Amino acid sequence: MYTHNIDKSVVLVVDKYSQEAHIAYSTAGVKYPVQYSRAKIEYTKEFFSILADLSNVQSGVGVFFYRRRIDEPSTGRGFVGEWQAQGEPYEDTLNDLVYEPYAILGKCPNCGSPVSELQEGVPRCRTCEAGLKGHILPLRFALTSVNAYSRYLDDNTAYIDLTDSGRLSTLIFRKIYGAGRERSVNPILPEESAKLRRLLARVEQENRNQLVSRPPSKAMPASLKPIRAYLDFQNTFPISGRGDSYLYADDGSLIFETVLEFWIVQKLGENPMQLVNQLISLKEETVEWFSNQVLFGIGGEKSDVLVLTRDAAGLRKRAIVIELKKDAVNNDTLSQVKTYAYWIAQLATAQAQTTSPFLITPVAVGHRVARNAQPFEPFSFEIPYAQSLEVRVESPRVYTYAVDTAANTLRLSRVR
């Protein structure tokens, strides 16, 4: 089980081609990005972003599925059940999880490509365009059932009905169309997972919507390569057309910002208090929750990494907003949080019991620091809830990273 006492859940999207196989094999599956090539190894920005998403998953993390529409009525789609993750995410291109007439595939049976996409409502191989009996989902993790809610939680009840307190803030932002908004794994706030449980129980009690099919269990194949193996800073395999390591360049900068994101989230998953204490030195606080790519604005504004803490009384106390740069931290990097602090504060406090003042701690991490990077001075503002909440925004902390090949990790050093 997850030993860090963090109330964390994630939502993964399924459809009619994958849902029953997911449930029968007690497995969650995720696609490679479409840029992945079977002809040669290509490590892309999007590939490491997916690995960062998956790093939110540790044993004990809650899992909800969301069944998207292919040709179902509204009552036959929506949120499904509750599971817990078991073990760590891994990569498996060898094993197909078959539940006739559909399947979760490890690769294309015709050409061996590990990437599929949905075309006109039918899964097809990205490379040879052959029709498939299911999606190719090589990135996976095991599940155990927590509550087999019998019925779908429809979108209107989840998002529109105001008779249940709270809202699904992070998921609402995901549903608004826009490039980069869809994620393979969607971590949700503790108050959002509590709302999903209430609503799933409610539609079950009221016998609303269609019943969820519960297929017989099938044996899972053994897990293969853990995704953390991709954080190998000793690997010297060159990127196509480049002479440097597949993770970092000759000057020590990472090839993609998402590699830094992957490393940060992986470290938070392994020991959140250890990494956070390195960044800001918590006193009488514990990490409550963390995630990468957290949307907090209707226009797609997001934080690279967001960490929430609570005090000894269990009240939410602080939001640590981490902005990442593979190259230089500049003045724009530091001023972002100043611009968006009000909306980040609302996301973190609107539905939770919090301390007053609530704290926002900005952290910037890059390979170097530009000359114009000047941290702003601390400031405060109030959110006019029914009971007004004071928010204090601290001056940003600035760190640089360096690759430590001997220890096969990154090292962070505080600059300001």
N, C-alpha and C positions, 0 to 999 in steps of 0.2 A: 504493500500500500504506500501511497504518497505520504512521506513522513514529515513534511514541512508545514502541515496544518494550514493549508491554503484552500479556500473554498473556490474551486475553479471548475468551470465547465466549458465545453466547446460544442459547436454545431457543425455538422458535416452534411453536405447535400447528397441525396440519393435520388433515384427515379425508378421507374418500373423495371428497367433492365438490371438494376443492381440491388434493390432493396432486400428482396428475399434471400439472395446469396449473402449479403451482409449479415442478416439476422441468423440464417441457418449456420454459418461458419463463425458467428460471433467475432466478426472482423470489420474494421473500418478501412477503407481504401481511398487513395488519392492519386490523381494523374500526375505525370510529368508535364512540364510546360510544352507547348506545341513546338517550340524552337529546338527541342531535343532531337538529335540526328542519330540514326542507327548506323550511318556510314562511317562516322568518326565520333570520338568522344568530344562533346562540346559542353563545357561548363558555362552556363549563362547566368546573367543576373537573376532571371526569373527562376532558374533551378534552385539557387541558394535561398531565394525568397520563400519557396515552397518548403525547403528544409527548415527555415526559421519558423514558419507556421507550425510545422509538425513538432518542433521543439517545445511547444506549449503543452505537449502531451506527456504525462508521466503516469505511472501506476496510481490509480485512485482518482484521477481527473474524471469528472462527469462528462458524458457524451450524449447528445441528442442528435437524432437525424432529422433532416427536413426533406420531405419528398416534394420535388419540383414537378411541375406539370409536363406531361408529354401529350396525353389525350384524355386525362381523367377529369371528372367533374370536380368542382371546388371541394365537395365533401369527401373526396378520396385522395386528398393531398394535404400537406402541411407538416407540422411537427409530429415526430413519432417517438414514443417510448423514452426510456432513460437507461443508459449503460454506464459502466466505469471502464476506463482503460486499464489494461493489464500488460505489464512489461513496457518496453520502449519501442518507438517506431522503427521499422526496418524496411529494407528494399528486397523485393522478390519478383523477379521476371520469369521464374521457372514454373511456378504453380498456378494453375487455373482453379478457381473456386466455382464449380458448376452446380447450378440449381435449375434444372430444365424448366422452360426452354431457354433460360438466360444464364449468364455467367459473369464473374469478375475475372478478367484475363490478366496474365502476366506480360504477354506480348502478342503481337498479331500472329495467328497460326499460319498465315499465308506467306508473309515476308519477314517475320521476326521483329518488326518495328515495335518499340515500346510505347507508342503514342497513338491515341485515338481521339476522335472528336464527334460531336453529335451533328449530323447533317440531315436536315429535313426530318427530324425526329427519329433518326436511325443511327446507331453507332457505326462509324467507319474508321478504318485504318488511316492515319494521317499520311502514310507514305504510299501505299499501293491502292488506297481508296476502296478496299474490299469491305463489304458489309460484314459486321461482326455480331455475335450473339450477346454481346455485352461490352461494357467499357474496359479499356486497358487501365488497370489501377495497380501499378507496381509498388507504390509506397503505402505501407499498411501498419496497423497495430491491432492487437488482440483486445477483446471486450469481454465483460461479464455483465449479465443483466441485473439491473437494480430494481426497476419497476416496469413491468410489461403493460403499460397503459393500453387499453383495448381499442381506442379510437383515435383518429387523426385530430389534431388541433388545427383548425382552419385559420387562414390568414386574417379574416375579418375579426374573429374572436381574439386572435393574438395581437393585432395591430390597431384595430378600429374601435372595438368595444371598450368603453370607458368605465364599465361597472366593476372592474378589478383594478386595484391600485397599482400605480407604477406604469412603466412602459418599457418596451424593448429597444432602447435607444441605439445601441451599437448595431443591432440587426436592421432597424429602420433605415439607417444610413447606408447599409449594404444593399438594401432592396432598391434604392434609387439608382437608376442606370448611370453608369459612368466608367470610363476606362480605369482599370486597376481596383475596382471596388469588390469584385468577386474574389474571395479567398478560398483556398483549399480547406483550411481549418479556421473556423471563426470562434475565437475565445469570447465569452460573454461575461459581463459583470455578475458578481454573486447575487445581486438583487434581480437581475434578469433571469438567472437560472431558477430562482425561487418563484418568479412569476410563471415561468413555463410549467413548473411542477403543479402549481395551483390550477392553471388553466387546463392542463392535460387531465387532472383529476376531475375537473368540473365537467368537461365534455363527456368523460366516461360516465360520471354519475347521472348526467342528463340524457345519456344514450344518443348523443348527437354525432353526426357524421358517420362515415363508413367504418367498419371494423378493420383493424390492421391484421393482415395475414401473419400467422406465427408458424412458419415451417418447422419441421423436425430438425434437430441439431445434427450437424455433420462434423466430422473430425477435421481439425485444422492441420495443414502441413507445418513442419518445423519452420520457425522464422530464420531468416538469412542475415544479410548484411545490415547491422544497425546504422541508422543515418548519421550518427555521431562520427562514424568512420570517415566521413567526408571532411571533417575538420582535422586534416592531416597536414600540418605545416612543414613536415619533413619530406613530403612528396615532391619530387622534382619533375614530374611529368609535365611537359610544356604544353601550353595552350597552342592551338593551331595558329601558325603564323607568328608566334611569339617565342622568345627564348627563355622566359622566366617560369617560375613555379606556377602550378595551376591555381594557387591561392593568392600569391603576392608577386609584385614586380621586383626588379633589381634594386629599386630605391627603398624597398621595404613597405611600400603602400599596397594595400589589398587590391585585387583586380576589380572587385565589385563592393559597393557599400553593403550589399546584402550578405556578404561573407561576414562582415562585422556584426550585422544584425543577427545572423545565425549563431555566431559565437556568444553574443550577449544573452540571447534567449536560452541557449543551451546551458550556459553557466547559471542563469537564474533557475532553470529547471533542476540542476544538480544541487545547488545550495543557494537559495535566494538571499538569505541573510549575509552570507559571506561576500557576495558581490556587492550588495547594496551598502554594507558597512565599509567596503573599500571606497565607495563613491562618496558617501555622506556621513558615515559614522552615526548610526541610529542610537538613541538613548530611550529606553523604555518603550520602544516601538518594535513591532514585528511586521513582516511582509504579509499583506492580506491577499494580494492578487497581482499578476503581471501579464502583459501581452505585448506583441509587436503590431505595428500598423493599425493603431486604434483610431477609428474615425470618430470625430467629435463635431463636425460641421456639415451643414447641408451642401456646401460647395465642394466637399471632398477633402477638407482639411483633416490632417491626421498627425499623430505622433509616431515617430519611429518605434519607440518603446515607452510604455507607460507602466509604472509600478505604483500600487496603492499600499499604504501602511495603516495599521491601527494601533491604538494605545493599549495600555494594560486593562482598561475597562471595556475593550472591544469596539471602541468608537473609531470611525475612519478619521485619520489625522492628517495624512499627507499624500500628495500626488507628486511622484518623481517623474519628470518629463525628460526623456533622454533623446537627444537629436544626434544623428550619426553622419559622419562625413568620411569617405575613404581617403580624401586628400586634406584640404585645409578647412579648419573651422574659421569662419569669417564673421563680420558684424551681422550679416543677414541671418546666419545660423543662430546667433545669440538673441537677436531681436524677435525671432518668430514667436517664442513663448510669450513675450511681452504683448504681442498682438493678439494671441489666442487664449491668454490665461483665463479670461472670463468664461469662455465656452468650455474649456477643459475643466474648470472648477465646477460648472453646472453638471457636466457629465458625471463627475466624481461624487457630487454631494446631493443632487436633487432627490435621490431615492434611498439615501443611506443615513444612518445616525452618525453625525460627525462632531468633531471638536470645534470649538470656536475660540480663536481663529483657526481656520483650515489653512494648511501650508501647501504651497506649490514650490518645488525645488527643481529648477532647470539644471540639466547636465548636458554638456556637449562633448563628444568624443570624435577626434579626427587624427590623421597622421601627423599633422603639424598645425600651427596656429598662425593665421594671417596677421600682418601688422595692424590692420584696422579693427581687429577683434577686441572690442571694449565691452566687458560685461556691464549691464545696466545696474543701477542702484535698486535696492529693495523697494517695493511699494505695496500699498494695500488698497482694497476696494471692498464694497459690500454687495451681496446678492440679495435683492429685496424679496426673499421668500416671505411666507406668513410670519415667520420669525426670522428676522434679518440675520444673515451669516457674513461674518468678516472673513476675508481671504487675504493672506499675506503671501506675496511672491518674493522669494529670496533672490539674491544676486546669483547669476549662473556660475556653476563650477565647470571648469574646462580641463579636459584630459587629452593626452595624446596616447596612441597605442603604438606598440612595436612588436614585431614578430620575434618570438623566442623559439628558434628551431630546436635547441637542445631540450627544452621542456615541452616542445610541441604544443605551444599555446600562444596567446597574446598577453602582453604586459601593459598595464595602464599606469600612466604617471600624471599626477596633477600638475597643471601649469598655472592656473589661476583659481 
